[in-house]
């Protein structure tokens, strides 16, 4: 899938606390959006989720995490 423009990095605050949870969510997001780079930083006080790619779909990412029982808020 080709997109014109620059890659964007979207940052989300989550309530994901465990590495195993983060890995499962990272896998799920990577399956749904294989063109995004997905990373969690659980060391950060906001349990950060970073998504890098073209045309990052904030609403869909938030919705997917919410359906799995996690809080997820886009940081500005």
N, C-alpha and C positions, 0 to 999 in steps of 0.2 A: 504494500500500500504506500503510495508516494504522496507526500504533502509538500506544498510550497511553503516557505517561511522557515522560521527558526523553531528549534525545540523549546518547549516550555517546561519548567519545573513547577509542579503544584505541590503544596505542602499542606498536610492535614493533621489536626490534633485528634488523637484517638484515645480510647481507654484499653487498648491491647497491652497486656502486661507480661505475658510469657512468650519466650522465644518460639515454642512449639505453635502457639496460636498465630504468631506473626508469620511463621513459615507456611502454615496452612493457608492463611489469607493471601500471602504473597503468591503462592502457587495458584490459588483460585483467580486472583486478579490477572496473573500472567497468562492463564488459560483463556480468560475472557478477553483480555487486551494484549495479545502477544507482541504488539508493536511498542508497548510501554516498558520502561525500566522501572521496577517497583522495589522500594527499599523501606524497611522500618528502622527507626532509631529509638530503641526502647530505653536507652541510657538517658535520653532527653526527658525532662520533667513532663512534657506534653505527649510522650510516646508517639513520636512523629512518624507519619507515613509520607514518603516522597515518591511522586510519580513523575517521570520524565518522558516526554514524547511530544508528538505533534497532535494538536487538537485533543488535549486531555479533557475527559468528560466528567467534570466534578460531580454532577448530580448522580450519574450512574455509579461512580465509585462510592459515594456516600450511601446510596441506596443499597448496594451490594453488601457493604459492611453492616448496615443497619439490619438487613434481613438475616445476617449471621449473629445478631444480638450485640453488636458493638456500636459505640458512639463514634462518630467521625464528623469533624467540622473543618471546612476549608479555612486556612489561615491567610490573611491578606498581607 
